[in-house]
Amino acid sequence: MASDHDVAYASAVSLLDLYRQRAMSPVEAIRLILDRLDGLQPKINAFCVVDRDGALDAAHESERRWLRGEAVGWLDGVPVTIKDLMLMRGFPTLRGSHLVDRDQDWLEDSPATARLREAGAVILGKTTTPEFGWKALGDSPLTGITRNPWDLSRTPGGSSAGAAAACAAGIGPLHLGSDGAGSIRIPCAFSGVFGLKPSFGRVPAYPPSPMGHLSHVGPIARTVADAALMLTVLSGADHRDPYALPPEDRNYFDGLDGGIRGWRVAYSPTLGYATVDPEISAAAAEAGRRFEDLGAVVDEVDAIFSSPREALLTLWAASAARVVVGFPAERRMLLDPGLAAIVAEGERIRAVDYVAADFARATLGQQMAAFHQKYDLLLTPMMPIPALPVGQDLNDPATERHWIDWSPFSYPFNLTRQPAAGIPCGLTSNGLPIGLQIVGPLYADDRVLRAARAFETTQPERRPPLAP
């Protein structure tokens, strides 16, 4: 029997190979992963729901299918988790908030959850998120603090906090996240794993996010191949999302190892306006040189566009205000104080200012479309700072008002709806992960994955010093 450690860091691709060869059963794998979850959950608090009985039942069903040679889909028997902003039938979706009423009929899966079930995936449970996914940190009034497996005194980032923490800790290979201003890529950078924010609409979403066109659903995994496999499943059609892209019969696994020789790549160390920690700046620059080693032509560029901070804040604050519409004032007293402050800002925004912010979003999209006429990809540091200490919302309170101020590289590409990935590229001298961002033209998700896979081959495997 394989050890807990072997299974903990096995990829989805390798688990499927083991099932196919009958070298391991899904039941064996799920039991070992659940044991690891039990051992690590008290330390990292990555889960708000663990569906032990459901996972074991699904694993037994998968085992019977594999024994009959009748695997149902791309992920039959592979453990996955669902971020608690997305519906999972049979369990409440509380979104990290005391405001959500548990007493509802929780009978529906979100499109992404439904596609994972149809592909035979085994759902372990739901992962933690800050309240309504409002910030890039890993705490909420409902579930408390989620901690970083690399250093328990640090945040894993957010809002896909539990997903990234569980992934880094070896609690399953595949995790469903969402990204409204960096909420997949930020925790991946802080937690040392891979995540992709696909092009907007690539993965259907329902119910609609209050963050509107800012919010993307996508995979978090430890390997690019696993994320490509997961995206193949997640991008299946669903009639409930009127903004979903037309369905494609595409396997994102195909062509993944094609390399990037001859590609034109831009590397921007600051986007012209960000201040970056020196260790992170050095690691990201070294990552750019690895792209040259892989055969790409890399140009260093400075400013590409002006900071879209004000446009993002206008859209974000208005969306936050929309989240709590209908809740009486006495219930709002239960909100995370930071979220309550953003809501108050959002309630003061005029319609004409909201439209101006949306126009700025369109202008930024046009600028990036023109930029990609010359460049196949854009590289930047993913985060300018390492993971913050838990309980600390700002990196530099003297110069920052919002968490957005310490994540200058993430949110522009929510505004533009482009695919963007975060991939590990090193560790700080204190042993905290550093991430690189890879941005592709709108709808070129396959290009981003292929580049990420090429870069991944230059990197050692890194695991946090954490054991149950």
C-alpha positions in Angstrom: 0.0 0.0 0.0 1.3 3.5 -0.9 2.2 5.7 2.1 0.3 8.8 3.1 3.2 11.0 2.0 3.2 9.3 -1.5 -0.5 9.9 -2.0 -0.5 13.4 -0.5 1.7 14.8 -3.2 0.6 12.6 -6.1 -0.7 14.5 -9.0 -4.2 13.8 -10.5 -2.4 12.5 -13.6 -0.4 10.0 -11.6 -3.4 8.9 -9.5 -5.3 8.2 -12.7 -2.4 6.1 -13.9 -2.3 4.1 -10.7 -6.1 3.5 -10.9 -5.7 2.4 -14.5 -2.9 0.0 -13.7 -4.9 -1.2 -10.6 -1.8 -0.3 -8.5 -4.1 1.7 -6.2 -7.8 2.0 -5.7 -9.7 5.3 -5.3 -10.9 4.1 -1.9 -7.3 3.6 -0.7 -6.4 7.1 -2.0 -9.3 8.9 -0.5 -8.9 7.2 2.9 -5.3 8.3 3.0 -6.1 11.9 2.0 -8.9 12.1 4.6 -6.5 10.9 7.3 -4.1 13.6 6.2 -6.9 16.2 6.2 -7.8 15.2 9.8 -4.2 15.6 10.9 -3.6 19.0 9.3 -7.0 20.7 9.6 -6.4 21.7 13.2 -3.2 23.5 12.1 -4.2 25.2 8.9 -8.1 25.4 9.1 -8.5 25.0 5.3 -12.0 23.4 5.3 -15.4 24.6 6.5 -17.1 21.4 5.4 -15.7 17.9 5.2 -18.0 15.4 3.4 -16.3 12.2 4.7 -19.3 9.9 4.0 -20.0 11.3 0.6 -16.3 11.1 -0.4 -16.0 7.5 0.7 -19.3 6.6 -1.1 -18.1 8.3 -4.3 -14.7 6.5 -4.0 -16.3 3.1 -3.7 -18.4 3.9 -6.8 -15.3 4.9 -8.6 -13.5 1.8 -7.6 -16.3 -0.4 -9.0 -16.1 1.5 -12.3 -12.4 1.1 -12.6 -12.6 -2.6 -11.8 -15.2 -2.9 -14.6 -13.0 -0.8 -17.0 -15.8 1.8 -17.2 -14.3 5.0 -15.8 -16.9 7.8 -16.4 -14.7 10.8 -17.1 -11.4 12.7 -17.0 -11.2 12.7 -13.2 -12.8 9.4 -12.0 -11.7 8.9 -8.4 -9.5 12.0 -8.1 -10.0 14.1 -4.9 -11.1 17.7 -5.3 -12.4 20.5 -3.1 -14.9 23.3 -3.7 -14.4 26.9 -2.5 -17.3 28.0 -0.3 -18.4 30.7 -2.7 -19.8 28.0 -5.1 -22.8 25.8 -4.6 -22.4 22.1 -3.6 -25.7 20.3 -3.2 -26.5 18.9 0.2 -24.4 21.5 2.1 -24.9 25.2 2.8 -22.8 27.7 0.9 -22.2 30.3 3.7 -19.5 32.3 2.0 -17.6 32.9 5.2 -20.4 35.0 6.6 -22.8 34.9 9.5 -25.3 36.7 7.3 -26.2 33.8 5.1 -29.2 31.7 6.3 -28.3 28.1 6.7 -32.0 27.1 6.5 -32.4 26.9 2.8 -32.8 24.1 0.2 -29.3 23.5 -0.9 -30.2 21.2 -3.8 -28.1 22.6 -6.6 -24.5 22.4 -7.7 -22.7 25.3 -9.4 -21.7 24.6 -13.0 -18.1 23.8 -12.0 -19.2 21.5 -9.1 -21.6 19.7 -11.5 -18.9 19.2 -14.2 -16.5 17.8 -11.6 -19.1 15.3 -10.4 -19.9 14.3 -13.9 -16.2 13.6 -14.5 -16.1 11.2 -11.6 -14.2 13.4 -9.2 -14.5 12.7 -5.5 -15.4 15.9 -3.5 -13.7 16.1 -0.1 -15.6 19.1 1.1 -15.7 22.9 0.9 -12.7 25.2 1.6 -12.6 28.5 3.5 -12.9 32.0 2.1 -12.9 35.5 3.6 -16.4 36.9 3.9 -18.1 36.9 0.5 -14.6 36.7 -1.0 -14.0 40.4 -0.4 -10.2 40.4 0.4 -7.0 38.6 -0.5 -6.5 37.2 3.0 -7.5 34.0 4.7 -9.8 34.9 7.6 -13.5 35.3 8.0 -15.9 36.1 10.9 -17.5 32.6 10.3 -14.6 30.3 10.0 -11.7 32.2 11.7 -8.1 32.1 10.4 -6.8 29.9 7.7 -3.0 29.5 7.9 -0.2 29.1 5.4 1.4 25.6 5.4 4.8 27.2 4.8 4.6 29.2 8.0 1.6 29.0 10.3 2.0 32.5 11.4 1.3 33.7 7.9 -1.8 34.0 5.7 -2.1 31.7 2.7 -3.7 34.6 0.9 -7.3 34.8 -0.4 -9.9 34.7 -1.3 -9.3 31.1 -2.4 -7.6 30.7 1.0 -8.5 27.2 2.0 -8.1 25.9 -1.5 -4.5 27.1 -1.8 -3.6 26.0 1.7 -5.0 22.5 1.2 -3.3 22.2 -2.1 0.1 23.2 -0.7 -0.4 20.9 2.3 -1.0 17.8 0.1 -4.7 17.4 0.8 -5.7 16.4 -2.7 -4.4 17.5 -6.0 -7.3 19.6 -7.4 -9.0 22.6 -5.9 -11.8 24.8 -7.3 -11.2 28.5 -6.8 -12.4 31.9 -8.0 -10.7 35.1 -8.8 -12.3 38.6 -8.8 -9.2 40.7 -8.3 -6.5 38.0 -7.8 -8.2 35.5 -5.6 -6.7 32.4 -7.3 -3.3 33.9 -8.2 -2.6 35.7 -4.9 -3.0 32.6 -2.6 -1.1 30.5 -5.1 1.8 32.9 -4.9 1.7 33.0 -1.1 1.2 29.3 -0.8 3.6 28.0 -3.4 1.2 26.3 -5.8 -0.1 26.8 -9.4 -3.4 28.5 -10.3 -5.0 29.8 -13.4 -7.6 32.6 -13.8 -9.0 31.5 -17.2 -10.5 34.0 -19.7 -13.7 35.3 -18.4 -16.6 33.0 -19.4 -14.3 30.0 -20.1 -15.7 28.3 -17.0 -19.5 28.9 -16.6 -20.6 30.4 -13.3 -23.9 30.3 -11.5 -25.3 32.1 -9.5 -23.8 35.2 -11.0 -21.0 36.7 -8.9 -21.8 40.1 -7.4 -18.4 41.0 -8.8 -19.8 40.7 -12.3 -17.3 40.5 -15.1 -14.4 40.7 -12.6 -14.9 37.2 -11.3 -13.5 34.1 -12.9 -13.7 30.5 -11.8 -10.6 28.3 -12.3 -8.3 25.5 -11.1 -5.7 25.4 -8.3 -3.2 22.5 -8.5 0.4 21.6 -7.7 1.2 20.9 -11.4 0.3 22.6 -14.6 -0.8 19.3 -16.2 -3.3 18.8 -13.4 -4.7 22.3 -13.9 -5.0 21.7 -17.6 -6.9 18.5 -17.0 -9.2 20.2 -14.5 -9.8 23.1 -16.9 -10.8 20.7 -19.6 -13.6 19.5 -17.3 -14.6 22.9 -15.9 -15.0 24.5 -19.3 -18.0 22.3 -20.2 -21.2 24.0 -21.2 -23.9 25.1 -18.8 -27.0 27.0 -19.8 -27.3 28.8 -16.5 -24.5 31.3 -17.4 -25.5 33.8 -20.0 -22.0 35.1 -20.2 -20.3 31.8 -20.8 -18.1 31.4 -23.9 -19.3 29.1 -26.7 -18.5 25.6 -25.7 -15.3 24.1 -27.3 -14.4 20.5 -27.6 -10.9 21.2 -26.4 -8.5 19.1 -24.3 -6.2 21.6 -22.6 -3.8 18.7 -21.9 -3.0 18.4 -25.7 0.0 20.3 -26.8 1.0 21.2 -23.2 4.6 20.2 -23.7 5.0 22.0 -27.1 7.4 24.5 -25.6 7.8 28.3 -26.2 10.7 28.5 -28.6 10.5 31.6 -30.7 7.7 33.2 -28.7 7.9 36.9 -28.1 7.6 37.6 -24.3 7.6 40.8 -22.4 8.8 41.0 -18.8 7.7 44.0 -16.7 9.2 44.1 -13.2 6.8 46.8 -11.9 4.2 47.5 -14.6 5.5 51.1 -14.2 3.9 51.7 -10.8 4.5 48.9 -8.3 7.1 48.7 -5.6 8.5 45.2 -5.3 10.5 43.4 -2.5 14.1 43.0 -3.6 14.2 39.2 -3.1 10.9 38.8 -5.1 12.2 41.2 -7.8 15.4 39.1 -8.2 13.5 35.8 -8.4 11.0 37.1 -11.0 13.9 38.5 -13.1 15.6 35.1 -12.9 12.4 33.5 -14.0 12.4 35.8 -17.1 15.8 34.5 -17.9 14.6 30.9 -17.7 12.1 31.9 -20.5 15.1 32.9 -22.6 16.8 29.6 -21.8 13.6 27.9 -23.1 14.0 29.7 -26.5 11.7 32.7 -26.1 12.7 36.2 -27.1 12.3 38.2 -23.9 12.1 42.0 -23.8 12.0 44.0 -20.5 9.3 46.6 -20.6 8.3 49.2 -18.1 4.9 50.9 -18.0 2.3 49.4 -20.3 -0.7 51.2 -18.9 -1.5 53.6 -16.0 -2.5 52.0 -12.7 -6.2 51.1 -12.9 -6.6 51.2 -9.1 -9.4 53.7 -9.0 -11.4 52.0 -11.6 -11.0 48.6 -9.8 -11.9 50.1 -6.5 -15.1 51.7 -7.9 -16.3 48.5 -9.4 -15.2 46.4 -6.4 -16.8 48.7 -3.8 -20.1 48.9 -5.7 -20.1 45.1 -6.0 -19.5 44.7 -2.3 -22.4 47.0 -1.6 -24.6 44.9 -3.8 -23.7 41.8 -1.8 -25.4 43.0 1.4 -28.5 44.6 -0.2 -31.5 43.3 1.6 -29.8 42.6 4.9 -31.1 44.8 7.7 -28.7 47.1 9.5 -28.6 45.0 12.7 -27.4 42.0 10.6 -24.7 44.0 9.0 -23.2 44.5 12.4 -21.9 41.0 12.0 -19.8 41.8 8.9 -16.0 41.8 8.8 -15.2 45.5 9.7 -13.1 45.8 6.6 -15.9 44.6 4.4 -18.4 46.9 6.1 -16.1 49.9 5.3 -15.9 48.9 1.6 -19.7 48.5 1.5 -20.0 52.0 2.9 -17.7 53.3 0.1 -19.7 51.4 -2.5 -23.0 52.9 -1.3 -21.7 56.4 -2.0 -20.7 55.6 -5.6 -22.7 57.5 -8.3 -24.0 55.7 -11.3 -22.0 58.0 -13.6 -18.8 57.1 -11.7 -19.5 53.4 -12.0 -20.0 53.8 -15.8 -16.7 55.8 -16.0 -14.9 52.9 -14.2 -16.4 50.4 -16.7 -15.2 52.6 -19.6 -11.7 52.6 -18.0 -11.9 48.8 -17.9 -12.8 48.7 -21.7 -9.9 51.1 -22.5 -7.5 48.9 -20.5 -8.7 45.9 -22.5 -8.0 47.7 -25.7 -4.5 48.6 -24.6 -3.7 45.0 -23.7 -5.2 43.7 -27.0 -2.8 46.1 -28.8 0.1 45.0 -26.6 -0.4 41.4 -27.5 -0.2 42.2 -31.2 3.6 42.3 -30.5 3.9 39.9 -27.5 2.7 36.4 -27.0 2.9 36.7 -23.3 3.5 39.2 -20.4 5.4 38.2 -17.3 5.4 40.0 -14.0 6.0 39.2 -10.4 2.8 37.7 -9.0 3.0 39.5 -5.7 5.3 42.3 -4.7 5.6 41.0 -1.1 5.7 37.6 0.7 2.7 36.3 2.6 1.5 38.7 5.3 1.3 37.7 9.0 -2.1 36.5 10.0 -4.3 39.3 11.4 -2.6 42.0 9.3 -4.7 43.4 6.5 -2.1 45.9 5.2 1.6 45.5 4.4 2.3 49.3 4.9 -0.5 51.1 6.7 1.3 54.4 6.1 0.8 54.2 2.4 -2.0 51.7 1.9 -5.8 52.0 2.3 -7.0 48.6 0.9 -5.5 45.1 0.3 -5.6 46.0 -3.4 -2.7 48.4 -2.7 -0.4 45.5 -2.0 -1.5 43.4 -5.0 -0.8 45.7 -7.9 -0.1 43.0 -10.4 -3.3 40.9 -10.1 -6.4 43.1 -10.6 -5.6 44.7 -14.0 -6.1 41.3 -15.7 -9.5 40.9 -14.1 -10.5 44.2 -15.6 -9.3 43.0 -19.0 -10.8 39.4 -18.6 -7.5 37.9 -19.9 -6.1 34.5 -18.8 -3.4 34.8 -16.1 -1.6 32.2 -14.1 0.5 32.3 -10.9 3.3 29.8 -10.7 6.0 29.2 -8.1 9.4 30.6 -9.0 11.4 30.5 -5.7 11.5 31.0 -2.0 12.5 34.0 0.1 15.4 33.8 2.6 12.8 33.2 5.2 11.4 30.2 3.3 8.2 31.8 2.0 7.0 31.2 -1.6 7.6 33.6 -4.5 5.3 33.5 -7.5 5.6 34.6 -11.2 2.6 35.8 -13.2 2.1 34.7 -16.8 -0.5 36.7 -18.7 -1.8 35.8 -22.2 -4.1 37.4 -24.7 -7.8 37.2 -24.2 -9.0 33.6 -24.8 -5.4 32.2 -25.2 -5.8 30.0 -22.1 -3.9 27.2 -23.9 -0.9 29.5 -24.5 -0.7 30.4 -20.8 -0.8 26.8 -19.8 1.8 25.8 -22.3 4.2 28.5 -21.2 3.6 27.6 -17.5 4.4 24.0 -18.3 7.6 24.9 -20.0 8.7 27.1 -17.1 7.6 24.4 -14.6 10.3 22.1 -16.1 13.0 24.5 -14.9 11.8 24.5 -11.3 12.5 22.0 -8.5 9.5 20.6 -6.6 9.0 22.6 -3.4 7.0 21.3 -0.4 6.2 23.1 2.8 7.8 21.8 6.0 4.5 20.6 7.4 3.4 17.2 8.7 0.3 16.0 10.4 
